[in-house]
Each structure stands twice: as structure tokens, then as C-alpha cells.
Amino acid sequence: MSRRSRKARSKQSAPKRHALKAGPSDVYIREFVSARTGREERYRNIGEHPLTLAHARGKISDEQFAAGEEVRRLYELRALSGQDSTLMTPGSGGAGACLPIGEAQLDAARRLERLRSRLKDRDWMIIEKFCGEGWSMAEAVRAATLCHPSGVLFRVQEALDELVVACGGRIVKSA
């Protein structure tokens, strides 16, 4: 066997490093997780939700992100039914006719309604679409009001500031 064929064979069998398969809305960033060595790394998907992406890109503050995450968590909790596919009735094509609503769902719905009552209708619509349903900033603002595209970020930040106040937090204006 010649040297040339050995080298060619060894290059072909080399494993590929960090082959991530990204979907249409996935945005991965590389993070170092080891404080001692700084060599251990992981890839985090910041594009899994528009709220996470806006925070990772520095468009919204930590307080705004926390308040938005609270709304997102409540929306997800409200949608959970506590049922899984093992409880489906054979031949019915879906779950049982009446699914009981759990206490966690009721508490989430009540908390969302309290937040909604503390916000203006347009602000709530932006928060609901952007944080709860995962719409993009532009789509959420467009659904709530007619706004020039250059004012979208400001309008979302303003609505998130109102949400922070409604959640009981304080707004710290950055210069």
C-alpha cells in the first residue's frame, strides 16, 4: 500500500465535528460553559422563539425578557391539558369528548386575565401575539396598530415596559 492511498483513506474516515442540523427558524450560538477551563462548549438555539431571539440580540432588556417569559410560560401552561395520546378513545379520531381543565390551567388563565386588565388593549395585543403566540415583532405590532416599520422595535419595547409594570417590576431606563 502506498503512502498516497493511506493518506486519502485516513482523510475520508475523519469524523465531522459539531454537525448541527438547523431548521428554518433555528439560530445557534456557541457558548463556553466551563468556568475553569473555558474549553467545554455547547450550542444554544436562540431562534426557538422570537422573544428569546430579541433578547439574545440585545433588542430587549433583561426585565422585559423576564416579563415576556412569564407571559409565554402562562400561555403554555394554559394550553396544557394533562392528557396524552394514551388516553385517546379508539376510533374517535382524537381525545375524549370532554377534557377536564386542571387547576394549573385555571390559575394561568386567571393570571393572564389579571395582566390583561392592567394593560391597554393595544399593548396587550402586542404582548399576546409576540410573547404568547410567538409572532414576529413586526407581525404583532401590525396586528395591534398601524405603525411605520421603523417604529416596531420601539412599540414592542414600550408594550414590554408596560408589562413589567403590570407584573410589579420597575423599569430602569438605559441611556
Backbone bond lengths (Angstrom), bond angles and torsions (degrees), N, CA, C in turn:
res aa  C-N    CA-C-N  psi(-1)  N-CA   C-N-CA  omega(-1)  CA-C   N-CA-C  phi
1 M - - - 1.450 - - 1.525 107.90 -
2 S 1.279 117.32 132.22 1.461 121.06 -177.73 1.526 110.72 -85.67
3 R 1.344 115.17 165.61 1.470 119.90 178.90 1.521 111.90 -63.07
4 R 1.272 115.05 -40.10 1.464 119.64 -177.12 1.529 111.24 -59.98
5 S 1.302 119.25 -44.16 1.468 121.08 -179.33 1.524 111.80 -70.06
6 R 1.352 118.04 -33.38 1.463 120.07 176.27 1.523 111.15 -65.55
7 K 1.328 118.06 -43.76 1.465 121.64 179.30 1.521 111.05 -64.47
8 A 1.288 117.33 -42.31 1.463 120.71 -179.77 1.526 110.40 -63.53
9 R 1.323 116.81 -40.43 1.453 120.68 -179.16 1.530 110.81 -68.14
10 S 1.323 118.29 -39.62 1.462 120.44 -178.48 1.523 111.76 -68.62
11 K 1.308 117.79 -32.48 1.464 119.89 177.63 1.516 111.42 -70.54
12 Q 1.310 117.18 -34.56 1.459 120.03 -178.60 1.522 111.65 -69.92
13 S 1.310 117.88 -32.57 1.463 120.11 -175.81 1.523 113.66 -89.45
14 A 1.329 117.93 1.42 1.459 120.85 -180.00 1.530 109.80 -67.01
15 P 1.334 118.45 131.01 1.474 120.35 -179.28 1.528 111.06 -72.83
16 K 1.316 115.10 148.70 1.464 120.30 176.87 1.521 108.52 -81.90
17 R 1.330 115.77 139.11 1.459 120.50 -177.95 1.520 110.43 -96.25
18 H 1.317 115.90 136.38 1.469 123.55 171.93 1.522 112.33 51.61
19 A 1.281 117.37 55.69 1.460 120.73 177.32 1.527 108.42 -84.20
20 L 1.321 117.19 98.39 1.455 122.33 177.76 1.516 108.79 -98.25
21 K 1.290 115.46 136.49 1.447 119.90 178.52 1.523 107.71 -103.01
22 A 1.300 115.77 105.34 1.459 120.69 -175.78 1.520 110.44 -89.86
23 G 1.327 114.76 141.19 1.451 120.74 175.03 1.513 110.45 -88.74
24 P 1.320 117.82 -173.31 1.462 120.75 -175.66 1.527 114.57 -64.89
25 S 1.324 118.23 -28.94 1.465 119.35 -178.08 1.523 113.02 -112.70
26 D 1.325 117.65 10.92 1.462 121.23 -177.63 1.521 111.24 -83.46
27 V 1.322 115.43 134.23 1.456 122.80 174.28 1.520 106.08 -132.22
28 Y 1.309 117.20 115.03 1.460 121.44 -176.62 1.527 110.78 -103.89
29 I 1.333 115.50 140.19 1.453 120.98 171.87 1.524 107.70 -122.68
30 R 1.315 115.41 150.83 1.457 121.05 -179.95 1.518 108.56 -94.94
31 E 1.325 116.29 129.18 1.459 122.26 179.32 1.516 109.20 -123.16
32 F 1.311 115.42 144.27 1.455 120.76 173.41 1.513 107.52 -96.20
33 V 1.332 117.14 126.45 1.459 120.50 -172.60 1.514 114.14 -108.13
34 S 1.323 119.20 -13.29 1.453 121.01 -179.45 1.520 109.77 -92.94
35 A 1.313 117.06 119.75 1.461 121.27 179.92 1.523 111.61 -74.77
36 R 1.322 116.81 -29.87 1.468 119.94 -177.94 1.521 112.14 -76.59
37 T 1.315 115.86 -54.86 1.465 118.57 -173.27 1.517 113.15 -97.72
38 G 1.310 118.03 -30.15 1.459 120.83 -177.67 1.512 112.81 72.89
39 R 1.317 117.47 12.74 1.455 121.15 -176.63 1.524 113.52 -101.84
40 E 1.308 116.96 -22.65 1.457 119.09 179.64 1.510 108.51 -79.70
41 E 1.297 115.74 131.59 1.455 119.45 -176.76 1.517 110.08 -132.94
42 R 1.303 114.48 159.86 1.456 120.80 175.03 1.524 107.63 -143.61
43 Y 1.293 115.41 162.54 1.455 121.45 177.20 1.517 107.36 -111.56
44 R 1.323 115.94 130.27 1.464 121.14 -177.78 1.521 108.69 -117.78
45 N 1.313 116.37 134.45 1.459 122.05 179.62 1.524 108.88 -85.33
46 I 1.326 116.07 105.54 1.465 119.40 178.51 1.520 111.54 -90.72
47 G 1.324 117.08 -5.68 1.455 120.75 -179.93 1.508 113.54 -95.75
48 E 1.337 117.61 12.92 1.460 120.00 -177.69 1.523 112.79 -70.70
49 H 1.312 118.23 -19.90 1.464 122.48 177.67 1.532 107.53 -153.53
50 P 1.314 119.36 142.83 1.468 120.77 -179.57 1.531 113.83 -58.33
51 L 1.326 117.69 -31.59 1.455 121.26 178.58 1.526 110.70 -65.77
52 T 1.314 117.14 -44.76 1.461 122.08 178.68 1.519 111.05 -63.95
53 L 1.316 116.49 -41.21 1.458 121.29 179.78 1.526 111.12 -64.73
54 A 1.331 117.07 -42.63 1.466 120.64 179.20 1.528 111.03 -63.40
55 H 1.320 117.15 -39.26 1.458 120.49 179.17 1.522 111.23 -68.86
56 A 1.326 116.78 -44.10 1.467 120.80 -179.30 1.529 111.81 -63.84
57 R 1.306 117.26 -29.91 1.464 121.08 179.59 1.524 112.85 -89.93
58 G 1.334 117.25 2.14 1.453 121.37 175.41 1.514 114.93 80.13
59 K 1.315 117.80 18.87 1.473 121.26 -179.30 1.525 112.17 -80.70
60 I 1.330 116.78 -28.56 1.463 120.42 179.42 1.527 108.63 -127.98
61 S 1.333 115.14 155.91 1.468 120.89 -177.11 1.532 111.24 -79.81
62 D 1.322 115.47 172.73 1.463 120.97 178.63 1.524 111.41 -64.62
63 E 1.341 117.05 -39.93 1.467 120.55 178.75 1.524 110.97 -65.06
64 Q 1.325 116.60 -43.03 1.460 120.67 179.12 1.525 110.09 -63.66
65 F 1.330 116.39 -40.95 1.460 120.78 178.62 1.528 110.86 -63.45
66 A 1.329 116.98 -43.78 1.470 120.42 -179.60 1.527 111.24 -62.50
67 A 1.327 116.57 -42.78 1.466 119.72 178.75 1.528 110.84 -66.26
68 G 1.319 116.84 -41.30 1.458 120.55 177.58 1.523 112.11 -64.98
69 E 1.332 116.80 -38.62 1.471 120.95 177.22 1.519 110.94 -64.29
70 E 1.331 116.95 -34.91 1.465 120.33 177.24 1.527 110.18 -62.93
71 V 1.332 116.72 -44.67 1.471 120.14 178.26 1.527 109.78 -64.19
72 R 1.311 116.54 -42.61 1.460 120.68 178.85 1.531 111.23 -60.40
73 R 1.336 116.53 -44.76 1.459 121.10 179.19 1.526 110.84 -62.27
74 L 1.340 117.03 -42.46 1.461 120.64 179.47 1.525 111.32 -65.17
75 Y 1.329 117.01 -39.53 1.466 119.96 176.74 1.518 111.21 -62.06
76 E 1.309 117.44 -44.54 1.459 121.00 179.95 1.521 110.85 -66.34
77 L 1.323 116.94 -39.51 1.456 121.14 179.61 1.525 110.97 -66.59
78 R 1.321 116.30 -39.36 1.460 120.71 179.17 1.529 111.40 -64.58
79 A 1.332 116.70 -31.93 1.463 120.39 -177.54 1.524 113.00 -81.15
80 L 1.329 117.83 -20.09 1.463 119.89 -179.67 1.517 110.20 -68.68
81 S 1.326 115.48 140.23 1.455 118.48 -178.32 1.523 112.83 -109.36
82 G 1.336 117.61 -12.29 1.452 119.32 -176.50 1.514 111.97 77.90
83 Q 1.317 117.08 4.46 1.461 122.53 179.75 1.523 108.32 -106.55
84 D 1.310 116.64 153.33 1.453 120.42 174.05 1.524 109.53 -133.06
85 S 1.324 116.67 -178.53 1.459 120.39 -174.22 1.521 113.37 -67.50
86 T 1.317 118.35 -16.53 1.467 119.38 179.25 1.521 111.97 -73.84
87 L 1.317 117.41 -14.53 1.466 121.13 -179.09 1.526 112.52 -96.27
88 M 1.319 117.01 8.68 1.462 120.12 -179.74 1.523 109.83 -73.78
89 T 1.299 115.65 143.50 1.456 121.34 178.38 1.528 108.66 -83.91
90 P 1.317 119.12 126.33 1.471 120.33 -179.51 1.523 111.37 -60.65
91 G 1.334 114.92 134.36 1.455 120.20 177.37 1.509 114.42 83.60
92 S 1.317 118.38 -6.19 1.469 119.47 -178.02 1.519 112.22 -87.75
93 G 1.338 116.97 -17.87 1.457 119.69 -179.88 1.511 112.90 81.53
94 G 1.296 118.13 5.48 1.459 120.23 179.96 1.512 110.90 -177.41
95 A 1.296 115.11 -164.07 1.458 120.62 -179.39 1.522 109.47 -74.37
96 G 1.292 115.60 175.12 1.457 121.18 -179.84 1.518 112.38 -59.00
97 A 1.315 116.68 164.85 1.462 121.36 -174.29 1.521 112.40 -64.75
98 C 1.312 117.43 -40.82 1.457 119.00 -178.55 1.526 109.56 -124.62
99 L 1.297 115.08 119.42 1.462 120.35 177.58 1.520 108.32 -101.92
100 P 1.313 117.62 123.54 1.459 118.67 -179.99 1.530 111.02 -68.46
101 I 1.315 115.99 144.59 1.457 121.70 177.82 1.518 107.74 -89.28
102 G 1.311 116.33 128.57 1.452 120.99 -178.13 1.519 112.42 -81.59
103 E 1.321 115.46 166.03 1.465 120.96 178.72 1.528 112.01 -61.98
104 A 1.327 116.27 -38.76 1.467 119.57 179.83 1.514 111.08 -63.03
105 Q 1.337 116.71 -38.39 1.460 120.17 177.36 1.524 111.08 -65.21
106 L 1.320 116.20 -42.66 1.470 119.95 179.56 1.522 111.26 -64.52
107 D 1.325 116.64 -42.33 1.463 120.46 178.68 1.527 110.99 -63.35
108 A 1.325 117.00 -41.30 1.463 120.71 178.64 1.525 110.90 -64.48
109 A 1.331 116.75 -42.47 1.461 120.58 179.24 1.535 110.87 -64.72
110 R 1.322 116.88 -40.20 1.470 120.27 178.59 1.538 111.42 -65.51
111 R 1.334 116.09 -42.42 1.472 120.68 178.97 1.527 110.56 -63.70
112 L 1.332 117.17 -42.42 1.462 120.35 177.30 1.525 111.15 -63.06
113 E 1.312 116.88 -39.93 1.465 120.10 178.90 1.529 111.14 -66.00
114 R 1.345 117.57 -37.87 1.462 120.69 175.90 1.524 111.22 -62.69
115 L 1.330 116.15 -44.22 1.466 119.45 177.56 1.516 111.05 -63.29
116 R 1.324 115.95 -40.76 1.467 119.92 -179.77 1.522 111.36 -62.45
117 S 1.326 116.99 -38.45 1.468 119.93 -178.71 1.531 112.14 -68.24
118 R 1.336 117.28 -22.62 1.466 121.12 -179.31 1.522 113.32 -88.25
119 L 1.328 117.84 -9.05 1.462 121.73 -176.96 1.519 111.02 -111.89
120 K 1.322 115.06 157.36 1.463 120.17 172.30 1.520 108.21 -68.85
121 D 1.342 115.91 156.25 1.463 120.22 -176.40 1.526 112.05 -59.86
122 R 1.318 117.51 -43.39 1.471 120.08 -178.31 1.529 111.18 -68.51
123 D 1.332 116.97 -39.50 1.462 119.51 177.06 1.523 110.47 -63.26
124 W 1.331 116.33 -42.53 1.460 119.43 -179.91 1.529 110.75 -63.76
125 M 1.329 116.94 -39.60 1.451 119.69 -179.60 1.529 110.86 -62.76
126 I 1.323 117.05 -40.23 1.464 120.90 177.78 1.525 109.84 -64.99
127 I 1.328 117.24 -46.84 1.468 121.92 179.81 1.524 110.51 -61.66
128 E 1.320 116.46 -44.24 1.463 121.86 -178.61 1.530 111.06 -61.80
129 K 1.321 116.60 -46.71 1.466 120.34 -178.15 1.528 111.58 -72.01
130 F 1.336 117.78 -45.06 1.463 121.90 -174.28 1.533 111.82 -75.32
131 C 1.311 117.10 -51.36 1.473 120.61 -175.57 1.525 112.31 -85.71
132 G 1.316 117.12 -45.96 1.455 120.47 -174.08 1.514 114.54 -79.10
133 E 1.335 117.05 -43.16 1.460 120.31 -174.48 1.523 113.50 -101.54
134 G 1.339 117.41 -10.97 1.454 120.23 175.16 1.513 115.29 81.61
135 W 1.326 117.96 25.71 1.458 120.88 176.46 1.525 108.53 -75.05
136 S 1.309 117.02 160.89 1.463 120.47 174.78 1.520 109.23 -71.86
137 M 1.334 116.17 163.95 1.468 120.24 -179.97 1.525 111.14 -57.60
138 A 1.323 115.79 -48.81 1.465 120.10 -176.57 1.526 111.69 -62.32
139 E 1.327 117.40 -42.41 1.462 120.54 179.84 1.521 111.38 -66.12
140 A 1.329 117.56 -39.49 1.464 121.27 -179.66 1.523 111.03 -65.54
141 V 1.325 116.48 -43.47 1.470 119.87 179.41 1.519 110.05 -68.53
142 R 1.317 117.25 -40.33 1.459 120.87 179.63 1.521 111.32 -63.22
143 A 1.332 117.53 -35.10 1.464 121.29 178.72 1.528 111.32 -69.62
144 A 1.327 116.73 -29.52 1.464 120.45 -176.12 1.522 112.95 -89.86
145 T 1.312 117.09 -36.22 1.455 119.75 -173.23 1.515 110.13 -160.50
146 L 1.290 116.23 160.16 1.456 119.93 172.42 1.515 107.28 -80.57
147 C 1.298 116.10 122.73 1.453 120.50 -175.26 1.515 108.81 -143.84
148 H 1.302 116.30 141.77 1.457 120.53 175.64 1.523 108.84 -65.93
149 P 1.336 118.37 139.49 1.473 120.30 -177.53 1.525 114.71 -54.89
150 S 1.311 118.86 -27.46 1.460 119.66 179.70 1.520 112.14 -75.23
151 G 1.322 118.15 -14.64 1.457 121.72 -179.72 1.517 114.01 -98.44
152 V 1.326 118.32 6.29 1.464 122.29 -175.77 1.520 111.34 -64.28
153 L 1.318 117.56 -50.66 1.462 120.72 -178.15 1.525 110.85 -60.07
154 F 1.335 116.94 -44.95 1.466 120.40 179.14 1.517 110.68 -60.87
155 R 1.328 117.73 -41.18 1.463 121.64 -177.82 1.529 111.09 -66.79
156 V 1.341 117.63 -40.08 1.469 121.30 178.18 1.522 109.76 -67.43
157 Q 1.329 117.53 -42.60 1.463 120.38 178.55 1.527 110.88 -62.40
158 E 1.313 116.64 -39.71 1.466 120.77 178.06 1.527 111.07 -62.97
159 A 1.326 117.47 -43.45 1.464 121.19 178.78 1.529 110.57 -65.64
160 L 1.334 117.31 -39.34 1.466 120.20 178.26 1.526 111.22 -67.91
161 D 1.325 118.12 -34.68 1.463 120.73 175.19 1.521 110.76 -61.91
162 E 1.327 116.64 -41.87 1.462 120.34 177.22 1.527 110.87 -64.43
163 L 1.319 116.58 -35.85 1.465 120.39 177.17 1.523 111.03 -66.30
164 V 1.317 117.33 -40.13 1.468 121.07 177.74 1.521 109.87 -59.36
165 V 1.318 116.90 -44.41 1.460 121.07 179.05 1.529 109.79 -65.26
166 A 1.323 117.64 -40.75 1.467 121.08 179.83 1.525 111.23 -65.79
167 C 1.323 117.26 -31.32 1.468 121.21 178.19 1.511 112.24 -78.38
168 G 1.325 117.42 -9.20 1.451 121.01 178.05 1.503 114.16 101.43
169 G 1.312 117.81 7.15 1.451 121.27 179.66 1.526 111.47 -92.65
170 R 1.319 114.83 171.97 1.458 120.21 176.73 1.513 108.24 -107.23
171 I 1.302 116.06 151.84 1.454 121.38 177.89 1.521 107.98 -98.91
172 V 1.317 115.62 127.25 1.449 121.35 175.54 1.517 106.70 -107.71
173 K 1.316 116.97 108.66 1.456 121.56 -179.56 1.504 109.95 -74.24
174 S 1.327 116.09 129.07 1.470 119.99 177.04 1.525 108.28 -96.69
175 A 1.332 114.43 146.60 1.457 118.90 -177.36 1.498 112.41 -77.46
